Amino acid sequence: MARIEQISSLANPKVKGIAALAQKKERVESGLFVVEGLQLVGFGVEAGWELVTLVVGQGTKEPRNQGTEVFLSKLYAAAGLILEVTPQVLEKLVRKDNPQGVVGVFRQQTTPLTDVKVGNDVWVVLEGIRDPGNLGTIIRTVDAVGAKGVILAGTCTDLWAPEVLRATMGSIFHVPVVQIGVERLLAWKEGARLTMVGTHLRGTTDYREVAKLRGNKGLLVAMGTEQSGLSEEMTHACDILTKISMRGGAESLNLSIATAVMLYEIFREAA
């Protein structure tokens, strides 16, 4: 079992180091990120991610039973370092009152494009996504619907931001994520002979027809930002341009909702 340290001081260097991971600069430099909650930390361990540090609050109000203790013992066995801390220290780490009693510090892990074998799978491509809540929700939706993974193209919001991770509800540990420039993505797409569908105002194909049109080829579902949509470069590279009809007065859908509509329709038609 890893070394266990008892910490009660807010000034402890290890506590300060974990608290600093709330800042993007520290996450980039360290290659680490933080998730909160027994279940979410457990998802990471079960998926084989490296649990660098396990933080357990002593005297917290989180109820524990025999099953919880057994599960917690698995986290203790997986952790590189275990910190048992006071409730005050735990509050500093998660920056909120009444925190859950378990925090995990994990090593960041993305998927190289060279490891992606699409076959006839479905991947979501997000170009320039800015909103962390949308990104986390889309990762969760990809996990729920059974799509294969997410490709972040161009300059996107930080994958490891707390807002993203909370919105994934643990799906960050289940869904492969690729980070890549648009130019390299499109070169790979052509070499792999994939079909790419993009949602666009100029789309002439109803979104309900996409599953039939792609045939047995792998499918990339390209989604742009809510503000400007897909770039001209990405739009030109799409084999199919589609749109989701608006029957009411709204001009557009939230990005995560539009992505969910596309995915569930594609998988419904493919079933």
BELTA-V779879 format. One record per residue. N is the residue number from 1. NEAR is the number of other ideal C-beta (glycine too) atoms within 8 Angstrom. D_FIRST is the distance of its C-alpha to the first C-alpha in Angstrom with 1 decimal. Layout:
# BELTA-V779879
N;NEAR;D_FIRST
N;NEAR;D_FIRST
This chain:
# BELTA-V779879
1;5;0.0
2;9;3.8
3;5;6.7
4;8;8.6
5;9;12.3
6;7;15.2
7;12;18.1
8;7;21.7
9;7;23.8
10;7;25.3
11;5;25.9
12;9;22.3
13;5;22.2
14;11;19.0
15;16;20.7
16;9;23.9
17;8;22.3
18;13;21.0
19;10;24.3
20;8;26.2
21;13;24.9
22;8;27.7
23;7;30.0
24;7;30.8
25;6;31.1
26;10;27.5
27;15;26.3
28;7;28.5
29;6;27.5
30;7;23.7
31;7;23.5
32;11;21.3
33;10;22.1
34;14;21.1
35;13;21.3
36;11;21.5
37;8;20.9
38;13;18.5
39;7;20.5
40;12;20.9
41;16;17.3
42;11;16.8
43;11;19.6
44;14;18.1
45;13;14.8
46;7;17.1
47;8;19.4
48;4;16.9
49;10;17.1
50;7;14.7
51;15;12.9
52;10;12.9
53;13;12.4
54;17;12.0
55;14;14.5
56;11;15.0
57;14;18.3
58;9;18.8
59;5;22.1
60;10;23.0
61;4;25.6
62;9;23.8
63;5;24.1
64;6;21.3
65;6;21.9
66;5;20.0
67;6;19.8
68;10;18.4
69;9;15.6
70;8;14.7
71;10;14.8
72;12;12.8
73;8;9.9
74;10;10.2
75;16;10.2
76;11;7.0
77;7;5.4
78;8;8.0
79;13;8.0
80;7;8.3
81;11;8.9
82;14;9.2
83;13;12.7
84;9;14.2
85;14;17.8
86;10;21.3
87;10;23.6
88;8;25.7
89;15;23.0
90;15;22.1
91;11;25.8
92;10;26.1
93;14;23.5
94;10;25.2
95;7;28.7
96;6;29.9
97;4;30.4
98;4;28.5
99;14;25.5
100;10;23.1
101;9;20.0
102;15;17.5
103;15;17.7
104;17;16.1
105;13;16.8
106;14;17.3
107;8;18.8
108;10;22.5
109;6;23.7
110;8;27.3
111;9;29.3
112;7;31.7
113;11;35.3
114;4;35.5
115;6;32.8
116;12;34.9
117;4;37.0
118;11;39.0
119;5;41.2
120;7;42.8
121;9;40.0
122;12;40.4
123;15;38.7
124;15;39.4
125;14;40.6
126;13;40.5
127;14;42.7
128;12;42.3
129;14;40.6
130;7;40.4
131;9;39.3
132;11;35.6
133;10;36.1
134;13;38.2
135;16;35.6
136;16;32.8
137;11;35.2
138;17;36.4
139;16;32.9
140;12;32.4
141;12;35.8
142;15;35.2
143;10;32.2
144;7;34.3
145;10;37.4
146;4;35.7
147;12;36.7
148;8;34.7
149;13;33.7
150;14;34.9
151;16;36.5
152;13;36.9
153;13;40.2
154;9;41.4
155;3;40.3
156;13;38.2
157;10;36.3
158;9;32.7
159;13;30.6
160;8;27.5
161;11;29.5
162;7;28.3
163;9;31.5
164;17;31.0
165;13;27.5
166;8;28.6
167;14;31.5
168;14;29.6
169;8;27.8
170;11;24.9
171;12;27.2
172;13;26.2
173;10;23.3
174;8;25.9
175;12;28.9
176;8;29.3
177;13;30.9
178;13;33.0
179;8;34.4
180;11;37.6
181;7;41.1
182;12;44.0
183;7;46.0
184;9;43.3
185;13;42.6
186;11;46.2
187;8;46.6
188;10;43.7
189;11;45.2
190;8;48.6
191;6;47.1
192;8;45.1
193;5;48.2
194;10;46.7
195;12;48.5
196;14;47.8
197;17;49.1
198;15;49.3
199;16;50.3
200;13;53.3
201;5;56.5
202;6;58.5
203;10;56.9
204;4;59.5
205;12;57.3
206;7;56.2
207;12;52.5
208;6;53.0
209;9;54.4
210;16;51.5
211;11;49.8
212;6;53.1
213;9;53.9
214;11;50.8
215;5;51.3
216;4;48.6
217;9;47.3
218;12;44.1
219;15;44.5
220;15;43.5
221;15;44.1
222;13;44.9
223;16;44.8
224;13;46.0
225;10;45.8
226;7;47.7
227;5;49.8
228;6;51.0
229;9;49.8
230;13;49.3
231;11;50.6
232;6;53.8
233;9;51.9
234;16;49.5
235;13;52.4
236;6;54.5
237;9;51.7
238;13;51.4
239;5;53.1
240;12;53.6
241;13;54.1
242;15;53.7
243;11;54.0
244;10;53.2
245;5;56.4
246;8;56.8
247;3;59.2
248;4;59.1
249;2;59.5
250;6;56.1
251;3;56.1
252;6;52.6
253;9;49.3
254;7;46.0
255;13;44.1
256;11;41.2
257;8;43.7
258;13;45.9
259;13;43.0
260;11;42.1
261;11;45.8
262;16;46.0
263;15;42.9
264;9;43.7
265;12;47.3
266;13;46.3
267;13;44.0
268;8;46.6
269;10;49.3
270;6;47.1
271;4;46.2
